[in-house]
Amino acid sequence: MTGGANTAALPRTRSARGLVDLVFRARELSLVIALAALVGVTAAANPNFLSGQGIEDILLNTAILALLAVGQSMVVITRNLDLSVGSVVGLVAFVTGDMLASGWGVVPGVALGVAVGAACGLLNGLLVSLCRVPALVVTLGTLYVIQGVCHYIAHGRQINAADLPPGLLALGNGAVLGVPYLPLITLAFMLAIGYYLRAYPSGREFYAIGSSPEAARLAGVPVRRRVLVAYLVSGCLAGLAGVLWLARFGTVIADSANGWELLVISAVVVGGVAITGGVGSVYGAALGALLLTTIGSALVVLRVNPFWQQAITGALLLLAISVDRVLALRVARLLRRRSRHG
Protein backbone atom coordinates (compact mmCIF):
# COMPACT_ATOMS: atom_id res chain seq x y z
CA MET A 1 0.00 0.00 0.00
CA THR A 2 2.82 2.35 0.92
CA GLY A 3 4.76 1.52 -2.25
CA GLY A 4 1.71 2.35 -4.35
CA ALA A 5 1.31 5.72 -2.62
CA ASN A 6 4.96 6.59 -3.22
CA THR A 7 4.68 5.58 -6.87
CA ALA A 8 1.62 7.77 -7.31
CA ALA A 9 3.33 10.69 -5.58
CA LEU A 10 6.39 10.56 -7.85
CA PRO A 11 4.67 11.92 -10.98
CA ARG A 12 3.09 14.68 -8.89
CA THR A 13 6.54 15.66 -7.54
CA ARG A 14 7.99 15.75 -11.02
CA SER A 15 4.99 17.73 -12.23
CA ALA A 16 5.44 20.27 -9.43
CA ARG A 17 9.12 20.67 -10.24
CA GLY A 18 8.29 21.08 -13.91
CA LEU A 19 5.72 23.75 -13.07
CA VAL A 20 8.23 25.75 -11.02
CA ASP A 21 10.86 25.46 -13.76
CA LEU A 22 8.32 26.59 -16.38
CA VAL A 23 7.34 29.67 -14.36
CA PHE A 24 10.90 30.84 -13.84
CA ARG A 25 11.99 30.07 -17.39
CA ALA A 26 9.25 32.49 -18.41
CA ARG A 27 10.94 34.99 -16.09
CA GLU A 28 14.21 34.62 -18.02
CA LEU A 29 12.33 34.97 -21.32
CA SER A 30 10.84 38.24 -20.07
CA LEU A 31 14.38 39.50 -19.44
CA VAL A 32 15.33 38.74 -23.03
CA ILE A 33 12.25 40.61 -24.27
CA ALA A 34 13.00 43.60 -22.02
CA LEU A 35 16.61 43.62 -23.21
CA ALA A 36 15.55 43.49 -26.87
CA ALA A 37 13.07 46.35 -26.33
CA LEU A 38 15.71 48.46 -24.57
CA VAL A 39 18.24 47.91 -27.35
CA GLY A 40 15.64 48.61 -30.03
CA VAL A 41 14.47 51.90 -28.50
CA THR A 42 18.03 53.12 -27.84
CA ALA A 43 19.24 52.15 -31.33
CA ALA A 44 16.27 53.99 -32.85
CA ALA A 45 17.26 57.12 -30.93
CA ASN A 46 20.99 56.73 -31.67
CA PRO A 47 22.08 54.20 -34.36
CA ASN A 48 25.67 54.27 -33.06
CA PHE A 49 24.49 52.27 -30.06
CA LEU A 50 24.61 49.09 -32.16
CA SER A 51 27.93 49.87 -33.80
CA GLY A 52 30.70 47.30 -33.51
CA GLN A 53 32.47 49.36 -30.87
CA GLY A 54 29.24 49.90 -28.94
CA ILE A 55 28.48 46.18 -28.77
CA GLU A 56 32.07 45.38 -27.78
CA ASP A 57 31.93 47.93 -24.95
CA ILE A 58 28.71 46.39 -23.61
CA LEU A 59 30.20 42.89 -23.71
CA LEU A 60 33.38 44.01 -21.95
CA ASN A 61 31.48 45.95 -19.31
CA THR A 62 29.14 43.01 -18.71
CA ALA A 63 31.79 40.29 -18.50
CA ILE A 64 33.16 40.99 -15.01
CA LEU A 65 29.76 41.75 -13.51
CA ALA A 66 28.27 38.58 -15.03
CA LEU A 67 31.18 36.48 -13.74
CA LEU A 68 30.57 37.78 -10.23
CA ALA A 69 26.83 37.20 -10.64
CA VAL A 70 27.41 33.56 -11.60
CA GLY A 71 29.35 32.96 -8.38
CA GLN A 72 26.89 34.96 -6.29
CA SER A 73 23.94 33.01 -7.71
CA MET A 74 25.33 29.76 -6.28
CA VAL A 75 25.40 31.36 -2.83
CA VAL A 76 21.93 32.91 -3.13
CA ILE A 77 20.43 29.62 -4.37
CA THR A 78 21.45 28.11 -1.01
CA ARG A 79 19.53 30.90 0.78
CA ASN A 80 22.68 32.83 1.69
CA LEU A 81 24.42 36.02 0.60
CA ASP A 82 27.96 37.24 -0.14
CA LEU A 83 28.43 40.99 0.33
CA SER A 84 32.23 40.79 0.19
CA VAL A 85 32.71 40.14 -3.56
CA GLY A 86 33.35 43.79 -4.45
CA SER A 87 36.08 44.16 -1.83
CA VAL A 88 37.62 40.84 -2.93
CA VAL A 89 37.85 42.15 -6.49
CA GLY A 90 39.60 45.30 -5.26
CA LEU A 91 42.05 43.36 -3.07
CA VAL A 92 42.90 40.84 -5.78
CA ALA A 93 43.30 43.51 -8.46
CA PHE A 94 45.76 45.48 -6.34
CA VAL A 95 47.74 42.54 -4.92
CA THR A 96 48.02 40.85 -8.31
CA GLY A 97 49.02 44.12 -9.97
CA ASP A 98 51.64 44.72 -7.27
CA MET A 99 53.16 41.27 -7.80
CA LEU A 100 53.13 41.54 -11.60
CA ALA A 101 54.73 44.98 -11.42
CA SER A 102 57.53 43.50 -9.30
CA GLY A 103 58.38 40.92 -11.98
CA TRP A 104 55.98 37.99 -11.56
CA GLY A 105 54.79 36.14 -14.66
CA VAL A 106 51.20 36.32 -15.88
CA VAL A 107 50.30 32.71 -15.02
CA PRO A 108 51.60 32.87 -11.41
CA GLY A 109 49.85 36.24 -11.05
CA VAL A 110 46.51 34.83 -12.20
CA ALA A 111 46.96 31.83 -9.89
CA LEU A 112 47.71 34.17 -6.98
CA GLY A 113 44.58 36.21 -7.65
CA VAL A 114 42.33 33.15 -7.75
CA ALA A 115 44.00 31.79 -4.60
CA VAL A 116 43.39 35.04 -2.69
CA GLY A 117 39.75 35.00 -3.79
CA ALA A 118 39.45 31.34 -2.79
CA ALA A 119 40.87 32.12 0.67
CA CYS A 120 38.29 34.90 1.17
CA GLY A 121 35.48 32.60 0.01
CA LEU A 122 36.72 29.81 2.27
CA LEU A 123 36.72 32.15 5.27
CA ASN A 124 33.15 33.23 4.54
CA GLY A 125 32.05 29.64 3.97
CA LEU A 126 33.59 28.34 7.20
CA LEU A 127 32.00 31.08 9.30
CA VAL A 128 28.56 30.61 7.70
CA SER A 129 28.44 26.81 7.35
CA LEU A 130 30.45 25.54 10.32
CA CYS A 131 30.11 28.38 12.83
CA ARG A 132 26.50 29.07 11.74
CA VAL A 133 26.92 32.83 11.83
CA PRO A 134 24.30 34.61 9.67
CA ALA A 135 25.61 35.20 6.15
CA LEU A 136 24.68 38.89 6.21
CA VAL A 137 26.75 39.48 9.36
CA VAL A 138 29.73 37.43 8.17
CA THR A 139 30.06 38.89 4.69
CA LEU A 140 29.38 42.45 5.82
CA GLY A 141 32.18 42.02 8.34
CA THR A 142 34.62 40.49 5.85
CA LEU A 143 33.74 43.26 3.38
CA TYR A 144 35.18 45.86 5.76
CA VAL A 145 38.07 43.65 6.87
CA ILE A 146 39.17 43.01 3.28
CA GLN A 147 38.85 46.70 2.42
CA GLY A 148 41.02 47.56 5.44
CA VAL A 149 43.65 45.00 4.45
CA CYS A 150 43.69 46.36 0.89
CA HIS A 151 44.15 49.96 2.06
CA TYR A 152 46.93 48.83 4.43
CA ILE A 153 48.76 47.05 1.60
CA ALA A 154 48.26 49.93 -0.84
CA HIS A 155 49.39 52.76 1.46
CA GLY A 156 47.89 55.21 -1.03
CA ARG A 157 49.80 53.75 -3.99
CA GLN A 158 48.36 53.12 -7.45
CA ILE A 159 49.08 50.35 -9.97
CA ASN A 160 49.60 51.71 -13.48
CA ALA A 161 49.15 49.93 -16.80
CA ALA A 162 52.72 50.83 -17.78
CA ASP A 163 54.01 48.61 -14.94
CA LEU A 164 52.06 45.51 -16.04
CA PRO A 165 53.20 42.84 -18.52
CA PRO A 166 51.71 43.16 -22.04
CA GLY A 167 50.36 39.59 -21.82
CA LEU A 168 47.97 40.52 -19.02
CA LEU A 169 46.76 43.67 -20.75
CA ALA A 170 46.17 41.63 -23.92
CA LEU A 171 43.91 39.33 -21.89
CA GLY A 172 41.73 42.27 -20.93
CA ASN A 173 41.62 44.00 -24.29
CA GLY A 174 42.37 41.29 -26.87
CA ALA A 175 39.90 39.27 -28.93
CA VAL A 176 39.57 36.06 -30.93
CA LEU A 177 37.66 36.23 -34.22
CA GLY A 178 36.48 39.68 -33.18
CA VAL A 179 35.03 38.52 -29.84
CA PRO A 180 36.82 39.88 -26.72
CA TYR A 181 38.43 37.36 -24.39
CA LEU A 182 36.60 38.56 -21.27
CA PRO A 183 33.01 37.63 -22.30
CA LEU A 184 34.30 34.30 -23.63
CA ILE A 185 35.86 33.51 -20.24
CA THR A 186 32.63 34.44 -18.48
CA LEU A 187 30.58 32.39 -20.94
CA ALA A 188 32.74 29.31 -20.32
CA PHE A 189 32.31 29.48 -16.53
CA MET A 190 28.59 30.24 -16.82
CA LEU A 191 27.96 27.21 -19.04
CA ALA A 192 30.09 24.90 -16.89
CA ILE A 193 28.48 25.90 -13.58
CA GLY A 194 24.98 26.03 -15.06
CA TYR A 195 25.37 22.52 -16.47
CA TYR A 196 26.70 21.22 -13.17
CA LEU A 197 23.83 22.67 -11.14
CA ARG A 198 21.19 21.16 -13.43
CA ALA A 199 22.75 17.88 -14.58
CA TYR A 200 24.45 16.47 -11.47
CA PRO A 201 22.70 15.24 -8.30
CA SER A 202 25.20 17.13 -6.14
CA GLY A 203 24.41 20.28 -8.14
CA ARG A 204 20.68 19.90 -7.57
CA GLU A 205 21.35 19.62 -3.85
CA PHE A 206 22.13 23.36 -3.80
CA TYR A 207 18.51 23.98 -4.84
CA ALA A 208 17.26 21.53 -2.21
CA ILE A 209 19.14 23.45 0.48
CA GLY A 210 17.68 26.75 -0.67
CA SER A 211 14.15 25.36 -0.79
CA SER A 212 14.33 23.94 2.73
CA PRO A 213 17.65 23.53 4.59
CA GLU A 214 16.06 21.35 7.28
CA ALA A 215 14.35 19.04 4.80
CA ALA A 216 17.59 18.77 2.82
CA ARG A 217 19.46 17.84 5.98
CA LEU A 218 16.89 15.16 6.86
CA ALA A 219 17.19 13.80 3.31
CA GLY A 220 20.91 13.26 3.81
CA VAL A 221 22.19 16.29 1.87
CA PRO A 222 25.56 17.51 3.26
CA VAL A 223 24.26 21.03 3.82
CA ARG A 224 27.36 22.50 5.44
CA ARG A 225 29.66 21.11 2.77
CA ARG A 226 27.49 22.42 -0.09
CA VAL A 227 27.23 25.90 1.45
CA LEU A 228 31.01 25.92 1.93
CA VAL A 229 31.49 24.95 -1.73
CA ALA A 230 29.12 27.71 -2.85
CA TYR A 231 31.16 30.33 -1.00
CA LEU A 232 34.42 28.83 -2.27
CA VAL A 233 33.21 29.02 -5.88
CA SER A 234 32.03 32.60 -5.35
CA GLY A 235 35.42 33.51 -3.89
CA CYS A 236 37.35 31.87 -6.74
CA LEU A 237 35.27 33.67 -9.36
CA ALA A 238 35.66 36.96 -7.45
CA GLY A 239 39.43 36.38 -7.48
CA LEU A 240 39.38 35.72 -11.21
CA ALA A 241 37.19 38.81 -11.67
CA GLY A 242 39.83 40.84 -9.80
CA VAL A 243 42.52 39.65 -12.22
CA LEU A 244 40.28 40.44 -15.20
CA TRP A 245 39.52 43.88 -13.71
CA LEU A 246 43.28 44.54 -13.60
CA ALA A 247 43.68 43.28 -17.17
CA ARG A 248 40.74 45.36 -18.40
CA PHE A 249 41.56 48.70 -16.79
CA GLY A 250 45.30 48.48 -16.12
CA THR A 251 45.23 51.23 -13.51
CA VAL A 252 43.85 50.22 -10.10
CA ILE A 253 43.68 51.74 -6.63
CA ALA A 254 42.81 50.27 -3.24
CA ASP A 255 39.05 50.71 -3.50
CA SER A 256 38.51 49.35 -7.01
CA ALA A 257 35.03 47.80 -7.44
CA ASN A 258 33.88 49.56 -4.28
CA GLY A 259 30.09 49.19 -4.03
CA TRP A 260 29.88 46.46 -6.64
CA GLU A 261 28.50 43.93 -4.14
CA LEU A 262 25.06 45.55 -4.34
CA LEU A 263 25.24 45.74 -8.14
CA VAL A 264 26.07 42.03 -8.26
CA ILE A 265 23.18 41.11 -5.97
CA SER A 266 20.88 43.29 -8.07
CA ALA A 267 21.95 41.44 -11.23
CA VAL A 268 21.32 38.08 -9.56
CA VAL A 269 17.87 38.98 -8.24
CA VAL A 270 16.78 40.80 -11.40
CA GLY A 271 17.95 37.70 -13.28
CA GLY A 272 15.39 35.53 -11.50
CA VAL A 273 17.40 33.99 -8.65
CA ALA A 274 15.04 34.23 -5.67
CA ILE A 275 16.60 35.99 -2.69
CA THR A 276 14.88 33.38 -0.50
CA GLY A 277 16.84 30.60 -2.22
CA GLY A 278 16.05 27.44 -4.12
CA VAL A 279 15.03 29.04 -7.43
CA GLY A 280 16.86 30.52 -10.42
CA SER A 281 19.83 29.83 -12.65
CA VAL A 282 23.25 31.24 -13.44
CA TYR A 283 21.99 31.96 -16.97
CA GLY A 284 19.34 34.28 -15.58
CA ALA A 285 21.92 35.96 -13.33
CA ALA A 286 24.15 36.62 -16.35
CA LEU A 287 21.14 38.00 -18.23
CA GLY A 288 20.44 40.29 -15.29
CA ALA A 289 24.02 41.56 -15.44
CA LEU A 290 23.68 42.16 -19.19
CA LEU A 291 20.41 44.04 -18.69
CA LEU A 292 21.82 46.34 -15.98
CA THR A 293 24.95 47.04 -18.04
CA THR A 294 22.90 47.76 -21.16
CA ILE A 295 20.70 50.15 -19.19
CA GLY A 296 23.81 52.05 -18.07
CA SER A 297 25.17 52.21 -21.62
CA ALA A 298 21.78 53.28 -23.01
CA LEU A 299 21.54 56.13 -20.51
CA VAL A 300 24.99 57.36 -21.51
CA VAL A 301 24.11 57.21 -25.21
CA LEU A 302 20.83 59.05 -24.56
CA ARG A 303 22.69 61.61 -22.38
CA VAL A 304 20.58 60.92 -19.33
CA ASN A 305 21.83 61.85 -15.86
CA PRO A 306 23.82 58.87 -14.42
CA PHE A 307 21.75 59.21 -11.22
CA TRP A 308 18.88 57.53 -13.04
CA GLN A 309 20.92 54.36 -13.53
CA GLN A 310 20.99 53.82 -9.76
CA ALA A 311 17.31 54.71 -9.49
CA ILE A 312 16.36 52.29 -12.27
CA THR A 313 18.54 49.54 -10.77
CA GLY A 314 16.84 49.99 -7.41
CA ALA A 315 13.39 49.96 -9.01
CA LEU A 316 14.21 46.79 -10.94
CA LEU A 317 15.46 45.15 -7.73
CA LEU A 318 12.23 45.96 -5.88
CA LEU A 319 10.16 44.81 -8.85
CA ALA A 320 12.11 41.52 -9.12
CA ILE A 321 11.69 40.73 -5.42
CA SER A 322 7.97 41.55 -5.61
CA VAL A 323 7.52 39.37 -8.70
CA ASP A 324 9.40 36.49 -7.02
CA ARG A 325 7.12 36.71 -4.01
CA VAL A 326 3.93 36.82 -6.07
CA LEU A 327 5.04 33.92 -8.28
CA ALA A 328 6.07 31.84 -5.27
CA LEU A 329 2.69 32.33 -3.60
CA ARG A 330 0.77 31.49 -6.78
CA VAL A 331 2.84 28.38 -7.46
CA ALA A 332 2.37 27.25 -3.85
CA ARG A 333 -1.42 27.68 -4.11
CA LEU A 334 -1.52 25.82 -7.43
CA LEU A 335 0.54 22.96 -6.05
CA ARG A 336 -1.71 22.68 -2.97
CA ARG A 337 -4.76 22.61 -5.24
CA ARG A 338 -3.21 19.86 -7.37
CA SER A 339 -2.27 17.93 -4.28
CA ARG A 340 -5.85 18.00 -2.95
CA HIS A 341 -7.24 16.85 -6.30
CA GLY A 342 -4.41 14.42 -7.05
Buried (B, 14 or more C-beta within 10 A) or exposed (E): EEEEEEEEEEEEEEEBEEBBEEBBBEBBEEBEEBBEEBBEEBBEEBEEBEEEEBEBBBBBBBBBBBBBBBBBBBBBBBBBBBBBBBBBBBBBBBBBBBBBBEEBEBEEBBBBBBBBBBBBBBBBBBBBBEEEBEBEEBBBBBBEBBBEBBBEEBEEEEBEBEBBBEBBBEBBBEBEEEEBBBBBBBBEBBBEBBEBBBEEEEBBBBBBBBBBBEEBBEEEBBBBBBBBBBBBBBBBBBBBBBBBBBBBBBBBBBBBBBEBBBBBBBBBBBBBBBBBBBBBBBBBBBBBBBBBBBBBBBBBBEEEEEEBBBEBBEEBBEEBBEBBEEBBEEBEEBBEEEEEEE
